[in-house]
Every structure is written in structure tokens, then in C-alpha cells.
Amino acid sequence: MSRPYALLCYYYKNMRLQTLVNKTVKDKNGRITITQSPNLPLATFFIFSVLGLAIRTGLGGRICKTLAFGSLFVWCWMEIFNGVNYFRRILGLVIMVLTIMGTILYLSRLT
């Protein structure tokens, strides 16, 4: 293998790695975006989670838990399909899987 070809392969692989890293942590404007201010579904999740802890039993507690789950599910869905970078999309997917698994475990304890 000739030396220029090997250098070209190295630079191509390095360029692909940099592109993947950029797509993982940077938005379309080139700014690093890991955190952002909470949007409405995430704020709704926190509000109903706190209310669910305050109202543990009865219909009010179930409604708060259901609304908290629904708002977190919406947030995850928005992050998966509209996230600004791969990190946000993976974060949405991981939280969605953990939320669904936690709900399944919670429901299995009730029966």
C-alpha cells in the first residue's frame, strides 16, 4: 500500500470520527448542546411527580402518576424525534425505556 493512500485512509477515518462526535454533542449551529432549559412536558412531569408524592393514595394519586408518566413519555418522544443532536436523542430513548420498564414493574406489583 502506498504512503499517500494510507494517509488518505487515516484522514478519512479521522474525519468520519470528528463528524460523529460533532453530530453527537453539537447542534446545527455548531454549538455544544448537552443541557437545555426544561420545556413544557418536562416541567409538567416534575409538577405532577411532586403532587404524586404528596397525594400517594386514592384517585388523585393515580391521576398525578398517570399525568407524570404521560408528560415524561411525550418529552422522551420529542427528544427522540426532534432532539438537536445524537446525545439528546439517545437520552430520550434511554429515559423512555427506563420509564416503560419502571411502569411495568409498578403495575406487576399491583396485581
N, C-alpha and C positions, 0 to 999 in steps of 0.2 A: 504494500500500500504506500502510495506516495505521501510525502510530508504535507503538501498543501491540502490533499483530500482529508487527511486525518485532522488537520486544523479546522477545516470547514465543518466536519462532523462534530468536533468539540464545540465550536461556536454555535452550531445549530442546536445541539442538545442544551447548551447553556442558555440560549435564547428561549427555548421552549420552557425551561425551568423558571426563568425570570417571568415569562408570560403567565405561567400557572400561579406563581407567587403573587404577581400583580393582580390577577383576577380573584385571588383568594382574599386579599386584605384591602384592596383599593377599589374605590367606586369609579364611575365612568369619567369623572373629572380628574382622576389621579390622586385623590386624597385618601389617606388611610382611614378606613371606617370599620372600627370594631364595635364601638358602642354608639348609641344614639339616644336621644330623649324618648321616653316611652310614648307610644301612640295610644289611641283610644282603647283598643282591645286589651292592651297590657295594663292600662290604668284601671279598666273595668275589672280585670281579673284580680288585681290587688285589692280593690274595694270590696268585691264580693267574697274574697278569701278571708279578709278580716271580719266581715259580717258573719261569714260561716263559722268562724272560730268563736264569735260572740254568741251566736244563736246555734248551738250544737244540735238540738233535738227539734223534732216536730217538722211541720211543713215549711216553716221559714228557713230552717237549716238546710233542708233538701233543696229548696229553691235557690238559696245562695250558693250551694255547692254546684248545682247544675249550671247556673249562670257563670260561675267562675270557670268551670270546665269549658263551657261553650265559648267564652271570650278568649281563653287561652288557646283553644283549638283554632279559632279564627286568626289569632296572632300568628300561630305556627303556620297556618295555611298561607297567610300573607307573606311571611318570611320565606317560605319555600319557593313560592312562585314569583314574588316581587322583590326579593332581597337584593341589596345593592352589590353584593359580592358573594363568592362561594362560601365564605365563613358564615355569613348571615343565613344563607340557605341551609347549610349543614346544621347550624344551631337550631333553626326552625324544625328540621327533620328530627333531630335528636330529642328536642323537647316534646314534639308530638308523639314520638314512640314512647317516651317515658310517661307522658300523661295518659296515653291509652293503656299502657301496662299497669299503671297505678290505679286507674279506674276499674280495670278488670279484676285486679286483686281486691279492691274495696268491695266490688259487687259480689265477688266469690265468698267473702266473709259474711255478707248479709244473708246468704241462702244456706 
